[in-house]
């Protein structure tokens, strides 16, 4: 359309995987001993997790270069976070539940993974910790983890309860054992862990790796075997990585189980590239004639690359070169090449596919504007509770760009075709994936847009604009 847009060409590495980086930081902190880590993602979100585990007593000796953060993480192991109370399995006779008055505060920034995984991990220790987030994270639902964790025996208090305590003016009303007080749904809140959690068999209403991971991490310190069943399979990094740290985890169909009383032991890891970051560059190449882009060293875990399958169905020319050696025990890694091919067609993304591409819906929606027909993303209501209401924001942004997108119930419909943009100014609502999606739109449609809050790319892909430039 209009003037020719220069193709994207070249071979590139994207920054390390965000989901794995969070887990490596947290599991290394929980473990006994020193883990050597290589190439943790150096982004705002991962720094939130690193800052939190350091504040809780993990010792970090990390240095940054273009491959990310490398060095060592020494865990608190049997001492427990904050050096406070030993693990449940120790049966030390110390108080089983900590006092909220002693809570320290951790900043989770914009990161839902930091908040939800920490809530799970801390639930099994006799500590009281206050978690805070930025304005976006402070609106996101936490009851999806605080509910199951309460059933296991952890307590959650609204943070204002703690303010009363620090004033010395009132003590928090400790609920009686029989009381059913719904746990708070939003940050800031105080998690009061318990060294005597009991295992649960939890059927999660949402397919969420954060929920699954939070419950499993609590399960490591609970009496009995904790099981989590999800409606569809979400990313499985926690269950693949915990065994590398020495914990036995079993998966049967959509159920993952862990038996309590298992200690983690240090493990050395190198982190492959983030497929969710690669997706922006690959979709850009699929939209500009004569493009050919190879992204090297990308994590190719099947629960993460649903977007590649959808791109193929739409007619994109995607090829994979899988490395012989798996990384991190059982995670697949390899190179992905996208050669531009014309004639993209619409597809339907079914509900069961959504967890495997949840973070790629914004950029796939942009691709769908160039695919003949109407592409439907079914049951993507989860997008409403991401770093922004991504469902509304995708539609708002695509419509501003002159494209056709609507919300039908919980489905997103995108129909091919594009008129001139209605507006230059695009709102990202501070959401990194929207900032990158609209920046790709600007590049591939040859526009000059005024995209708001683009600094949010630092949440997951700090050198995004440099990498995009490098392929031009
Ligand atoms: C993540 C899980 C997903 C994803 C997020 C990272 C993880 O969230 O959107 O970016 O690392 O576990 P949900 O588990 O809430 O779907």
Boltz pocket constraint, residues with backbone or C-beta under 6 A from the ligand:
constraints:
  - pocket:
      binder: B
      contacts: [[A, 18], [A, 19], [A, 20], [A, 22], [A, 113], [A, 207], [A, 208], [A, 209], [A, 210], [A, 211], [A, 213], [A, 234], [A, 235], [A, 358], [A, 359], [A, 382]]
      max_distance: 6.0
